[in-house]
């Protein structure tokens, strides 16, 4: 059986658009210690670059917004799945591991 286990990090979840960010982040602000996070692009020269935020922040804001998941871009997973399809090496199962490490960090380190 061919099984892939994938973990994600900060750069593995990005925003395609920041259209819904202001509204969604205001709704989740109390869960973010009332801090204001603004998405930024990798390069200001390329308007097609995705927006970046700390992974934990993106997870908190988008975690319960399944109707907005189209805003998200998963570059690592997209590259991996395209390679598997090209090589006709599609695994029978892919397990994605997401962890809540909130209690591991101090308030200053969380975001």
N, C-alpha and C positions, 0 to 999 in steps of 0.2 A: 504494500500500500504506500502510495506517495503522498506524504503529508508535509505541508509547509507551516512553520510557526513564525509569525511576524510580530515584532514589537515596534512601537512608534515612539518618536521623540518630537522635539519642538519643530524641526524643519520638515517633518513628515506630514504635517497638517498645515495647509495654507488657505488663504481666502482668494477665490477667483475675483470676487467683487466685494466692495465694502458698503454696498447699497443698504443692507439690512443691519449693519454693525451698530450704528447709533441707537436705533430703537431697541435691539436685542441687548446691547451692553447696558443700557439704562435699566432694563428689567432685571438684570443680574448683578447690578452694582453692589447691592448689599452682600452678595456672596464673594465679592472681590475686595472686601474691606473698604468699600467706597472709593477705590482708586479708579482713575480714568485712564483707560488704555486706548491708544489710537493705532490702527493698523498702519504699517509703513511698507513701502516697496523695497525690493532688493536694490533696484537702481531707479533713480529719478528720471533717467534718460529713456527708459523703456516703459511705456504705458501699458504694455501687455504683461509685465512681471506681476506675479501674485503678491498679495499683501501678507505680511508676516506679523505675528503676535506670539507671545509665549504660549506654548502648547496647552498649559494648564488653564490659561485665560480663555483660549478658544474653546476648550472642552467645557468649561463652566457656562459660557455664553450660549454655545450651540448644542450642548448635551441633551436638552429636552425639546429641541426645535427640529424634529425630523422633517417637517415640511420646508425647512430652509437648508437642508444638507447639500442642496445643489450649489450653494455658495462655496462649498469646501473643495479643495484640490489636494489630492494625496499623491505627490510626485513619486515617491519611492514605490508605492503600491502600483501606480499606473505603469511605471517603467518595468517593474517586475512582471506584472501580468502581461504586458505586451511582448516581452521576451519569451515568456512561457508559451504564449499562443504561437509566436513565430517558429519556435522550436518544436511545436506540437508536443509539449511536455507539461500538460495541464495536470496539476495535482488533484487527487480525489477529494482532499480537504485542505482548506486554508484556515488556520486558527490565528486570530488577531488578538494579541494580549494588550489590554489597556489596564493601567494601574492607577489608583488614586494614592498619590504619595503626599497628600496634604500634611499629614501628621509627621512626616519625616523632616520637614523644614521649619525653621523659625519664621515668624511674621516677616522679618526683613528679607529672608531668602525665598519666600513663596513665589514671588512674581518677578 
